[in-house]
């Protein structure tokens, strides 16, 4: 019974830590090109979770961030929860 109660807390805590890491990575690497208006503009090319994933990967490669897949996921999670709210 305890495990069932702790599992949702663990998931929430993991998401919070992931968003914190994603925000930190975003602030280090993305702000030089993008401000928050980039993510909220009317004619955004990001229309789905797939588009967001593709764009973060594209930027990561072009900027040579050296992010591991988990770090890219953190940035995607941060951007999605902060600006887009796409479902997976």
C-alpha positions in Angstrom: 0.0 0.0 0.0 2.8 2.4 0.9 4.5 1.8 -2.5 1.3 2.8 -4.3 1.2 6.0 -2.4 4.8 6.8 -2.9 4.8 6.2 -6.6 2.8 9.3 -7.6 5.1 11.4 -5.3 8.2 10.0 -7.0 6.8 10.7 -10.4 6.0 14.3 -9.5 9.4 14.8 -7.9 11.1 13.4 -11.0 9.1 15.8 -13.2 10.0 18.8 -11.1 13.7 17.9 -11.1 13.6 17.3 -14.9 12.0 20.7 -15.4 14.6 22.4 -13.2 17.4 20.7 -15.2 15.6 21.6 -18.5 15.2 25.2 -17.5 18.9 25.4 -16.5 20.0 23.9 -19.8 17.6 26.1 -21.7 18.9 29.2 -20.0 22.5 28.3 -20.7 22.1 27.4 -24.4 18.8 28.6 -25.8 18.3 32.2 -24.6 21.1 33.5 -26.8 18.8 32.9 -29.8 15.3 32.6 -28.2 13.3 34.8 -25.8 10.0 33.7 -24.4 8.1 35.5 -27.3 9.6 32.9 -29.7 7.6 30.2 -28.0 4.4 32.1 -27.8 4.2 33.8 -31.3 1.1 33.3 -33.3 2.7 31.7 -36.4 4.9 29.2 -34.5 6.1 26.2 -36.5 5.8 24.1 -33.3 2.3 22.5 -33.6 2.9 19.1 -31.8 5.1 17.3 -29.4 6.9 15.8 -32.3 7.6 19.2 -33.8 9.0 20.3 -30.4 11.2 17.3 -30.1 12.5 17.7 -33.6 13.3 21.4 -33.0 15.1 20.9 -29.8 17.2 18.1 -31.4 17.9 20.4 -34.4 19.0 23.2 -32.2 21.1 20.9 -30.0 23.0 19.6 -33.0 23.5 23.0 -34.6 24.7 24.6 -31.4 26.9 21.6 -30.5 25.5 21.6 -27.0 26.7 18.1 -26.3 23.5 17.3 -24.6 22.8 13.6 -23.7 19.3 12.3 -24.7 18.1 12.7 -21.1 19.2 16.4 -21.2 17.3 17.0 -24.4 14.3 15.3 -22.8 14.6 17.7 -19.9 14.6 20.7 -22.2 11.6 19.3 -24.1 9.8 18.7 -20.9 10.5 22.2 -19.6 9.4 23.9 -22.8 6.3 21.8 -23.1 5.2 22.3 -19.5 6.0 26.1 -19.7 4.8 27.1 -23.1 3.1 24.4 -25.2 1.2 21.8 -23.0 1.1 19.2 -25.7 0.1 15.7 -24.8 2.6 13.0 -25.6 
